[in-house]
């Protein structure tokens, strides 16, 4: 990766972050969430369509919108800190193009994680007028933050920051990476979950089934979702999935294959599985979310949390 930025030239962080919003989750454990008797809304990556991806600001706004569960991805820094970050580099969301694994947490935390969020496109994009980048510069102190927030709320946060600020919210966690390197992240995450007393209030997954199995061996009491191979074998070959990973998280369509069909819903319901759907950028509005609820989704991992909550209210009001 090309990383020509002098990290010391980034703006300094602020001394504190915003206080926890007063909204409260309807259930503080996975069992509680699954026992609500209604579908749920997860705030995908801190509501990436309406707030900067994986920022404390985005998580706080998702909570204000009324989501049931927070959703995030985990990477590991050079000095072994678990951070909330989707990509293995900083290019998509910050002003720099650097590898997460090459940065210490302090270096990473200086970057502007709202740099490429634009009001004129969903998620992040380049090539827009400067005025469209409505959160750019807050992290570095060039622009004042919204009321109730600070510059730190627009940085790349630690996993522990999210877990500690919203202790009564279930968190859906994806371990990024694969193989032996991701095993190290899994080990650190298992220890941190135990230290934070979060064993009953997180769901953990990975695209790599070997990482899922590794984490399960480290933390067998934590709820999990299967990886890509297990889901593929189940969808295409009816290979059963163990009940310790009964929360199935799939997109409606994956690589041209329609996954979320009436037949799939019936099959999973009969088997006792739970369906959480991530639209993967398609139909990320109230009408799209409502259609998924009507098709049988037990949860929607919404990139637009306000629209997801509105769709749920419409669905449950009938």
C-alpha positions as CSV (number, residue, x, y, z in Angstrom):
1,X,0.0,0.0,0.0
2,X,1.1,3.5,-0.7
3,X,1.2,5.4,2.6
4,X,3.0,8.6,2.2
5,X,1.4,10.4,5.0
6,X,3.4,11.7,7.9
7,X,1.2,10.5,10.8
8,X,2.6,13.2,13.2
9,X,1.1,15.8,10.9
10,X,-2.5,14.7,11.6
11,X,-4.6,16.7,14.0
12,X,-4.5,16.0,17.7
13,X,-7.4,14.1,19.3
14,X,-9.8,15.7,21.6
15,X,-9.7,14.9,25.3
16,X,-13.2,13.3,25.6
17,X,-16.0,11.8,23.6
18,X,-19.7,12.4,23.7
19,X,-21.8,10.8,26.5
20,X,-23.9,7.8,26.0
21,X,-27.3,8.7,24.4
22,X,-30.3,8.0,26.6
23,X,-31.9,5.4,24.3
24,X,-31.9,1.9,25.7
25,X,-31.8,-1.4,24.0
26,X,-34.9,-3.6,24.4
27,X,-32.6,-6.5,25.6
28,X,-29.1,-6.7,26.8
29,X,-28.3,-10.3,26.0
30,X,-28.5,-12.4,22.8
31,X,-31.1,-14.6,24.4
32,X,-33.1,-11.6,25.2
33,X,-32.9,-10.2,21.7
34,X,-33.9,-13.6,20.2
35,X,-36.8,-13.8,22.7
36,X,-38.4,-10.4,21.8
37,X,-41.1,-12.1,19.8
38,X,-40.5,-9.7,16.8
39,X,-37.8,-9.1,14.2
40,X,-35.0,-6.7,15.0
41,X,-32.9,-4.0,13.4
42,X,-29.1,-4.0,13.5
43,X,-27.1,-0.9,12.7
44,X,-24.7,-2.1,10.0
45,X,-21.2,-0.6,10.5
46,X,-22.6,2.3,12.5
47,X,-25.2,3.1,9.8
48,X,-22.7,3.6,7.0
49,X,-25.2,5.1,4.6
50,X,-26.1,7.9,6.9
51,X,-23.0,8.4,9.1
52,X,-19.3,7.8,8.7
53,X,-18.4,4.1,8.6
54,X,-17.5,2.6,12.0
55,X,-17.3,5.8,14.0
56,X,-18.5,6.5,17.5
57,X,-20.7,9.2,16.0
58,X,-22.3,6.6,13.8
59,X,-22.9,4.2,16.6
60,X,-24.4,6.9,18.8
61,X,-26.7,8.0,15.9
62,X,-27.8,4.4,15.3
63,X,-28.7,4.1,19.0
64,X,-30.7,7.4,18.8
65,X,-32.5,6.0,15.7
66,X,-33.7,3.0,17.8
67,X,-31.7,0.0,16.6
68,X,-31.8,-3.2,18.7
69,X,-28.2,-4.4,18.0
70,X,-25.0,-2.7,17.0
71,X,-22.9,-4.2,14.3
72,X,-19.1,-3.9,13.6
73,X,-16.0,-5.4,12.1
74,X,-12.7,-6.1,14.0
75,X,-9.2,-5.6,12.8
76,X,-5.9,-5.7,14.8
77,X,-3.3,-3.0,14.9
78,X,0.5,-3.4,14.9
79,X,0.5,-3.1,18.7
80,X,-2.3,-5.7,19.2
81,X,-5.2,-3.4,19.7
82,X,-8.6,-4.5,18.5
83,X,-10.2,-1.7,16.4
84,X,-13.5,-1.2,14.7
85,X,-12.5,-1.3,11.1
86,X,-13.9,-3.1,8.0
87,X,-11.0,-2.9,5.5
88,X,-7.4,-3.9,6.2
89,X,-6.3,-0.5,5.0
90,X,-7.5,3.1,5.7
91,X,-8.0,4.2,2.1
92,X,-11.8,4.0,1.8
93,X,-12.7,6.1,4.9
94,X,-9.7,8.3,5.8
95,X,-7.3,10.8,4.2
96,X,-4.5,8.2,4.0
97,X,-3.8,4.8,2.3
98,X,-2.1,2.8,5.1
99,X,-2.3,-0.8,6.3
100,X,-4.0,-1.3,9.6
101,X,-1.4,-4.0,10.5
102,X,1.4,-1.5,10.0
103,X,0.0,1.2,12.3
104,X,-0.1,1.4,16.1
105,X,-3.4,2.3,17.6
106,X,-2.2,5.8,18.4
107,X,-1.2,6.4,14.8
108,X,-4.5,5.0,13.4
109,X,-6.6,6.9,15.9
110,X,-5.2,10.2,14.6
111,X,-6.8,9.7,11.1
112,X,-10.0,11.4,9.9
113,X,-12.5,8.5,9.7
114,X,-15.2,10.8,8.3
115,X,-13.0,12.1,5.5
116,X,-14.7,10.3,2.5
117,X,-18.3,10.3,3.8
118,X,-20.4,12.4,1.4
119,X,-23.9,13.6,1.7
120,X,-24.5,13.0,-1.9
121,X,-23.8,9.2,-2.0
122,X,-24.5,6.2,0.2
123,X,-21.5,5.2,2.3
124,X,-18.2,6.7,1.0
125,X,-17.2,8.0,-2.3
126,X,-14.6,10.2,-4.0
127,X,-14.9,12.9,-6.7
128,X,-17.7,14.9,-5.1
129,X,-17.6,18.7,-4.4
130,X,-15.8,19.5,-1.1
131,X,-19.0,20.8,0.4
132,X,-20.5,17.3,0.2
133,X,-18.0,15.9,2.6
134,X,-19.9,17.1,5.6
135,X,-17.8,15.5,8.3
136,X,-14.4,16.1,6.8
137,X,-12.0,17.9,9.2
138,X,-13.9,17.3,12.4
139,X,-11.4,14.7,13.5
140,X,-8.4,17.0,12.9
141,X,-9.9,20.0,14.5
142,X,-10.5,22.0,11.4
143,X,-14.3,21.8,11.6
144,X,-16.4,22.0,14.7
145,X,-18.3,18.7,15.6
146,X,-22.1,18.5,15.8
147,X,-23.6,19.4,19.1
148,X,-22.9,16.8,21.7
149,X,-20.0,15.2,19.9
150,X,-16.2,15.7,19.8
151,X,-13.4,15.1,17.4
152,X,-12.8,11.6,18.9
153,X,-16.2,10.5,17.7
154,X,-14.9,10.7,14.1
155,X,-11.8,8.6,14.6
156,X,-11.2,4.8,14.3
157,X,-12.3,3.5,17.7
158,X,-11.2,0.6,19.8
159,X,-13.7,-2.3,20.1
160,X,-13.6,-1.8,23.9
161,X,-14.8,1.8,23.5
162,X,-18.0,0.6,21.8
163,X,-18.6,-2.2,24.2
164,X,-18.1,0.0,27.3
165,X,-20.1,3.0,26.0
166,X,-23.2,0.9,25.2
167,X,-23.0,-1.9,27.8
168,X,-26.7,-2.8,27.4
169,X,-26.6,-3.3,23.7
170,X,-25.9,-6.6,22.0
171,X,-23.0,-6.3,19.5
172,X,-22.7,-8.3,16.3
173,X,-19.0,-8.8,15.5
174,X,-17.2,-9.9,12.4
175,X,-13.6,-10.9,12.7
176,X,-11.9,-9.7,9.5
177,X,-9.1,-11.6,7.8
178,X,-8.5,-15.3,7.5
179,X,-6.3,-18.2,8.7
180,X,-3.5,-18.0,11.2
181,X,-3.5,-14.2,11.3
182,X,-7.2,-14.0,12.1
183,X,-6.7,-16.7,14.8
184,X,-4.6,-14.1,16.7
185,X,-7.4,-11.6,16.4
186,X,-9.9,-14.3,17.5
187,X,-7.8,-15.0,20.6
188,X,-7.5,-11.4,21.6
189,X,-11.2,-10.9,21.0
190,X,-12.2,-13.9,23.2
191,X,-10.1,-12.5,26.0
192,X,-11.5,-9.0,25.6
193,X,-15.1,-10.2,25.6
194,X,-14.4,-12.1,28.8
195,X,-12.7,-9.1,30.4
196,X,-15.6,-6.9,29.4
197,X,-18.2,-9.4,30.8
198,X,-19.7,-9.5,27.3
199,X,-20.0,-13.3,26.9
200,X,-23.8,-13.3,26.8
201,X,-24.2,-10.1,24.8
202,X,-22.2,-10.6,21.6
203,X,-22.6,-12.6,18.4
204,X,-19.3,-13.4,16.6
205,X,-18.7,-14.5,13.0
206,X,-16.2,-14.5,10.2
207,X,-16.3,-15.3,6.5
208,X,-13.6,-17.9,7.3
209,X,-15.2,-21.0,8.9
210,X,-11.8,-22.0,10.4
211,X,-11.8,-18.7,12.3
212,X,-15.4,-19.3,13.5
213,X,-14.4,-22.8,14.8
214,X,-11.2,-21.4,16.4
215,X,-13.2,-18.7,18.2
216,X,-15.8,-21.2,19.3
217,X,-13.0,-23.4,20.8
218,X,-11.8,-20.3,22.8
219,X,-15.3,-19.0,23.9
220,X,-17.8,-21.8,23.6
221,X,-20.5,-19.8,25.4
222,X,-20.6,-17.0,22.9
223,X,-23.3,-17.0,20.3
224,X,-22.0,-17.4,16.7
225,X,-22.9,-17.3,13.0
226,X,-21.4,-19.7,10.5
227,X,-18.9,-18.6,7.8
228,X,-19.2,-18.7,4.1
229,X,-18.3,-22.4,3.4
230,X,-20.8,-23.7,6.0
231,X,-23.6,-21.4,4.7
232,X,-22.8,-22.3,1.1
233,X,-23.0,-26.1,1.9
234,X,-26.3,-25.5,3.8
235,X,-27.9,-23.4,1.1
236,X,-26.8,-25.5,-1.9
237,X,-26.5,-28.9,-0.3
238,X,-28.6,-28.9,2.9
239,X,-25.6,-29.7,5.0
240,X,-26.8,-29.0,8.6
241,X,-25.3,-26.2,10.6
242,X,-24.6,-26.8,14.4
243,X,-27.0,-25.0,16.7
244,X,-24.1,-23.1,18.4
245,X,-24.0,-21.0,15.2
246,X,-27.8,-20.9,14.6
247,X,-27.9,-17.2,13.7
248,X,-27.6,-17.3,9.9
249,X,-26.4,-14.0,8.4
250,X,-26.8,-13.9,4.6
251,X,-27.5,-11.4,1.9
252,X,-30.6,-11.7,-0.3
253,X,-28.4,-12.4,-3.3
254,X,-24.7,-13.6,-3.2
255,X,-22.6,-13.7,-6.4
256,X,-25.7,-14.0,-8.6
257,X,-27.3,-16.7,-6.4
258,X,-30.7,-15.8,-4.9
259,X,-30.3,-17.0,-1.3
260,X,-33.2,-15.5,0.6
261,X,-36.1,-17.3,-1.0
262,X,-39.4,-18.5,0.5
263,X,-38.0,-22.0,0.4
264,X,-35.0,-20.9,2.3
265,X,-37.1,-19.2,4.9
266,X,-39.2,-22.2,5.5
267,X,-36.2,-24.5,5.6
268,X,-34.4,-22.4,8.2
269,X,-37.6,-21.9,10.3
270,X,-38.3,-25.6,10.4
271,X,-34.7,-26.3,11.5
272,X,-34.8,-23.7,14.3
273,X,-32.3,-21.3,12.8
274,X,-32.5,-17.5,13.0
275,X,-32.3,-15.3,9.8
276,X,-30.5,-12.0,10.0
277,X,-30.2,-10.4,6.5
278,X,-27.6,-7.9,5.4
279,X,-28.9,-6.2,2.2
280,X,-25.3,-5.6,1.1
281,X,-26.1,-2.1,-0.4
282,X,-29.3,-3.1,-2.3
283,X,-32.7,-1.9,-1.1
284,X,-31.3,0.1,1.8
285,X,-34.5,2.1,2.3
286,X,-37.7,1.7,4.2
287,X,-39.5,-0.1,1.3
288,X,-36.6,-2.5,0.8
289,X,-36.3,-3.3,4.5
290,X,-40.1,-3.8,4.8
291,X,-40.0,-6.3,2.0
292,X,-37.4,-8.3,3.8
293,X,-39.4,-8.3,7.0
294,X,-42.4,-9.5,5.0
295,X,-40.4,-12.3,3.5
296,X,-39.5,-13.6,6.9
297,X,-36.3,-11.9,8.0
298,X,-35.8,-12.2,11.8
299,X,-33.4,-9.3,11.6
300,X,-32.0,-6.8,9.1
301,X,-28.5,-5.4,9.3
302,X,-29.4,-2.0,8.0
303,X,-26.9,0.5,6.6
304,X,-29.7,3.1,7.0
305,X,-30.8,2.6,10.6
306,X,-33.6,5.2,10.7
307,X,-35.2,3.6,7.6
308,X,-34.7,0.1,9.2
309,X,-36.5,1.2,12.4
310,X,-39.3,2.9,10.4
311,X,-39.8,-0.3,8.3
312,X,-39.9,-2.4,11.5
313,X,-42.5,-0.1,13.0
314,X,-44.6,-0.3,9.9
315,X,-44.3,-4.1,9.8
316,X,-45.1,-4.6,13.5
317,X,-48.1,-2.2,13.4
318,X,-50.1,-4.4,11.1
